[in-house]
Amino acid sequence: MRRAHDLERSVGIEYYVSETDGTGGRLRDRPADFRVKERERFATEASDADPGDYPWLVVRATLRGMDTNDFAREFANRVGISRERVTWAGTKDKDAVTTQLFSVRDLDPDEVPTLSKAEIEVVGRSGRGLQFGDLLGNEFEIVVRDASRPDGAGAVTTELEEFGGGTPAVPNYFGQQRFGSYRPVTHEVGLAVVRGDWEGAVMAYLGNPSEYEPEGSQEARRFVEETRDWEAALDRFPRRLRYERTMLHSLVETGGRAPEDFRTALETFPENVQRLFVNAAQSYAFNRMLSERLERGLPFHEPVAGDVACFADTDAPDAFVLPDVDREQRVSADRVDVVGRHCRRNRAFVTAPLVGTETELADGEQGEIEREVLAELDLVPEDFDLPGAFGSRGTRRAILLPFDPTIEHEPLTLSFTLPKGSYATVVLREFLKTGPLDL
């Protein structure tokens, strides 16, 4: 199998599944080259519906060079309301043109502001605000600039059809951005947290200089690794590294010696970021399991004895086939053919665990893979019984990511739809075969 880029291998992505040389090129040369349209499962009433019954105004916003959080903050500031009154289903990057729904509590249509980087359309009203569970997936239209071998996209697609059992598909890896594109360390922080090594978690974030970041940042990280002089480090860390500086201020105040001092420093992060660290550790273990399954030559599009499958969400539309992780099925030897037929019809999915306290590992060869990866990482499910936002019960995730690409040339453009929680860059890496920093 073709080996992955070194940065990808650092986050558990060891291989490509296609052998064909990539198209080359780069993404995000300009925001319009990366278009994302969110699809939600969310009902609305007319915009003139009674605000007493439907207090949430729903708008559709197309953002250019502005991420979801920035839009919500600027929208709230312009209207003069708390940011907490603005909710959405999925978070999008700023280096793109993105379209998604937002809901705003207690706002009239004529109060919607005009923003320079956003086109805003009133959709209607709702009795509740948008939340993550309302997201179905995303439609992508992505231009590849300066592709040296654009005709190779067809050959890659053919190989991915073979891998997916007749439908183009890739392993459902967590993409590089889950761990940090330039400095992939969030999983290292999370692994230290899960092991109860609070100091190690702090140093994984403060230290770990990367060759891909500015030299001043690298020097500051080397200094704090060598000295543990928190106060002096504050003079060296650039102000743009605000999370690092907040942690250092905490360590100065507490003394930065006892385990509880380091845990207090980590808890200066917002709760969603605290969860992100542990989620990244789970994602890293998941990626490692998929890479090992690839190396062993086990199928992704159908089960083997011992696998754990889950059935499809029957309420999701055909374009967004989603697993219902509450409907699991252990695949015994006498059930392999039956569950395999369900998988080929997109009615079931082979899964691997995002390990947590309630995780039950697979049996058979997949169970061997899961146990070996966890042993190498010195983890057991009980380790995720942690305080506050750091704890996790775990879940399971489909190991295969099918998609149906439309490919155009001059310039090379790929269009496809993916379910929520999946990464466009995981698809695109198979086509371009460049380093992750070009994705």
N, C-alpha and C positions, 0 to 999 in steps of 0.2 A: 504493500500500500504506500501511497505517496505521503511523505511526512509533512506535517504542518509547520508553519512559521514558528520560530523560537518563542515569540511573545504569546502565540496561541497555546503552545505546549505548556507555558507557565500557568495557564488557567485550565488545564486538563484536556484541551483539544489537541489530540496527537496526530490526526490523520485527515486527509481528504478521502472521499469515497470515489471520486472520479480521477482517472489517470491522465486524461487529456490536458495538454497545456492550456493555461488560462488565457483569457482575452487580454490580460493586462489592463492598464488604465487606472483611473482614480474616480472616486465619488465625491460629491459635495463641492464641486468646483465653484458652484454658486447655489444659493438656496433653492432656486427653481429646478435644479437638477434632481432634487430628492423630494418628491411629492408624496404626502401621506394623507389619506382620507380615512378618518375613523368611522367604524360602523358600530352603532349602539343598539341595544334592545331596550327601548325606553319610550313609553307612551306619553303624549302631550295632548292638552286641550287647546282650544283657540286662545289667542293672545288676549282676547277681551273676556275670557272666562272669569268668574267671580274670584278675586284674589283672596277672599276669606277661605274658600275651599281649596284654591290652587295658588298658594302663596309664592311659589317658585316660578320666576320668569326664565324661560329656556331660550338661549341664543346659540346660533352656529357661527363660529369665528374661523376665518382663514388667516393664519399667522405667517408672516414673512420675516425671518431673522429674529424671531422672538419665541422663547420656549413657553410651555404651559404656565409654569409658576410666575414668570415675568408678566405674562398677560393678565393673570388673575390679580397680581399685586397692582399693576398699573390701572386696570379696570376699577378695582376697589378704591384706589386713591383718587381717581378722577370723579367717581361718584360720591366719595366721602363716606364709605362704609368700611366695616371690618373685612379683611381678606377671608375670614372664616365664613362669610356669607356667600362665597363663590366656590362651587364644587364642580367636579368633572369626573369622567370615567377612566381616562388614561393620560399619562404624561408624555409629552412630545418634546423633541430637541429643537434648538433654535436654528441649526444649520439645515433648514428645510422649509418647504411650504406645507403647512399642516392645516387640516380642517377637522374640527371636532365640536361637540356640544359642550356648553357650560350652563349651569343653572345658578340663578342669583336670587337669594331670599328677599322678599319684600321690596321689589323694584318694579316700577311701571315702565312700559315700553318706551315712552317718550323721555325717560331718564337715561337711556343707553347712550354712552359717550361715543365720540369719534376718536379713534386711536390711529396714529400714523402708520403703524406696522400691522394693522389688522382690519379686515373687512368683517363687519358684524351684521348678522341678519337675525331678526326676532323670529323664533319658531313657534312659540306658544307658552302655555303655562302647565305646571304640574303640581301634584299634591306633595311631592317630596323632591329632594335634591338628587342629582346624579351621584353615583358611587361606582367603585371599581367593578362590582359585579354586573353592571350594565354594559360593560364593554364586550363586544363580540370579537372584533378583530380590526384589521387595517388593510386598506387597499393601497398598494405602492405603485408608483411610476418613477423609475430611476434611470437617469442618464449616466452612462459611463464615458468619461472624457479621455481622449488620447488612447483608446484601446489599440494595441499593436496587432492583435489577432482577433478582430471582431467575429470572423466566420467560425471561430472555435466554439461559440455559444451553442450552436446546434449539436455538436458532438458531445459537449458536456451534458446537455439535456438528455440525449440518448442514454448516456451512462447512468444518469440519475433516475431515468425510468426503469432501468434494470435493477437498480438498488431498491427502488420503491415497489417492485413487483408489478410493474406496468404503468404506474403513475409517477411522475418526477417527484423525488423526495430526497431529503437529507437527514442526517441525525439531528434530533431536536436539541442541539447544544444550547447552553446559555452563551450569548455573545460576549465579546471582549468588553463591551461597555458595562456589563454587569459587575466587572471586577476593577475597572479603571483602565481606560484606553492607553494612556501614556505611562501610568504607574500602577499596574495591576496588583493592588495590595489589600483590597477590601476582604477577600477571602482569608488572607493571612491574619488580619485582625480578628475575623470571626472564628477562625480555628483556635486562636489563642484564648478567646473568650470562652468557647465551649470547653476547652481544657482547664478552665479556671485560672489561667495565667494572665491576670489583669495587667501586670507590668509588660509582659510580652505583647499584649494587644496594643497598648499605648505606643510602645517602641516600634511596632510594625507600621503604625500610622505616621509617627513623627520621623522615624528613620527611613530606611529603605530608599536611598537616593536612586533615581532612574536616569539613565543616560539621555532620555528623551525629554527631560525637563530642564529649565534654565540652570546655568551653572551656579547662580546664587542660591537657588533652592537646594541644589545638591550639596553645596558647602554647608548650609545650615543643617541639613539632615546628618551629614557626617559629624558635625560638631556635637550635636545632641547625642548621637550614638556614643561618641568617645568620652564625653564629659558628664552627662546627666546634670549639667548646670542649667536648670530651667530658666533662671532669670537672665543669664547671659545669652541663652538661646533666643530669648524674645527680641534681643537687639539684632539678631541675624536673620530671623525668619521674615520674609517679605510680607507686607500687610495683606497682599492678595490671598495668602494662605490663612484665611481667617479661622478655619476649624482648628488648625494646628496652634495658632496663637491663643485661641480660647482654652485649649487643653493646657498649654504652658502656663497661662494665668492661674488656672486651677491648681496645677502642680506647685506653683510658687506659693499659693495661699495655704495649701495643706502640708507642704514640705516634700511631697513626692517620694516617700520612702516605703510606706506601708502598702499592702495590697489594696486596702480600702481607699487610699489616696488615688491610686491608678484607676480603680473602678469609678470614683467620683469624677475623674477627668474624662473618662469615656461617656459618662452620663451627662456631660455638657452638650453632647450632640442631641439634636431633636430625636424624638422616639422613632420616627420613621427611618432615620439613618442608623440608629442602634439596631433596629430590626434588619436593616440592609446588610450589616456586617455578618450576622448569623445566616441570613438568606444566602449571602455570597459563599459562605463555607459550605452550605448545603448544595449550592449550585456547582461548586468545584468538585465535590464528591460525585455528584451526578454526572458531570462531564467525564470524570475519570472512569466511571462505570461504563459509559457509552463507548469510550475509546477502547476499553478492555474487551467489550462485546465485539467491537469491530475487529480487533486483533485476533480474537478467537474464531472469527468467521461465522458468528451466529446471525440469523436473520433479524431484521428490524421490522419488516412488514408483516410478519406472522410469528406466532409463538413457538417456543419449544417447551418441553415438559419442565415444570417448575416455575415458569413465568407467572407474573401477576398481571392480568389484563383488566381494563375497565371498559365499561360500555359507553356508548355515545350519549350525549345530552340530547334527548329526543325533542326538546323545545327549540334547539338551535336551528337556524336555516341551513339549507344544503351548502351554501357558500362558506359557512363557518362551522365545520364539523368539530365539535368540542367534546373532550372526554368528561364524563361525569365521575369524578373520583370517589363519590360515595357509593358507586355500583361496581365493586371489584369482583373479580373472578380468579381464583387460583386455578392454573391450568395443569390438571393432572394428565398423565400419559394418555388416558382414554378420552380426554377432552381436547387434545391438540387440534385434531381435524375440525371439530365443531367450532372452536374459538377462532381457528385460522380462517374459516369461511366468513365469520363475522368481521374479522379484520380486513379481509379483501373487499368487503362491501362497505367499509367505513362505519361499521356498527360497533366496533370494539378496537382497542388499542393496546399494544404491549407497553408496559410501564417500567420505570425504575423509580427508586425512592428519593424524595427530598427528606432526608432522615430527620426525625424528631422523636419525641418521647413515646408516641403512639405507633411508630413504624414497626410493621412486621415484615421481615425480609423475605425474599423469594426463596424457592427451593431449587433443586437441580443446579445446572451450570450457572444460570443467572444468579442464584443464591450464593454460589461460590464467589462470583465476581463481587457482589455487594459486600460480602463479609471480608474478602481480601482487601478491597479498597478501604473499608473502615478500619481494618487492622493496621494497614500502612499509615493511615492518618491518626492512629491512636484514638479512635472514637467508638463509642457505643451509643445507642439511642437514648439511654438514660442521661447522658451528658448534656442533653438539651433541656433538662429541667433546671432553668436558670431564672434569676429574678427579673421582674419587670418586662420590658420590651425585648430582652435578650432571649427569652424562652420560646420554644417552638414545639408544637405537637407533631409537625411533619405532615407530608402528603405524598402523593405519587404523581408522576408526570409522564405523558406519552413520550416514547423514545424516538418516534418517527415524525417528521414534519413534511407532509405532502403539500405540493403547490402546483399550480397550473400556469406556467409562464407564457406570456406573449412577448415575442422578441422582434424588435425593429432595428434597422440599421441606419447609419448616417444621420445622427450619431447612434451608436449602440444604445438601445433603450429596453429595459426589462420591466414588465408590468406583471404583478401577481397579487394574490390575496393571501393573508396569513391569519390564523386565529390568534386571540389575545395570548400574551405571555411568550410569544415566539419572536425571533429576531430576524429582520431582513438581512442583516449582515452575515448571518449563518448560511443563508441561501447564496448571497452574492460572493462569498469567499470561494465557493466552488467554481464560479464562473471566471472571476478575475485571477485568483491564485496569486494575489499580491500580499504584502504584509498588512496586518490589521489597521495600521495607521493610515493606509490609503483607502480604507473603507469607512 
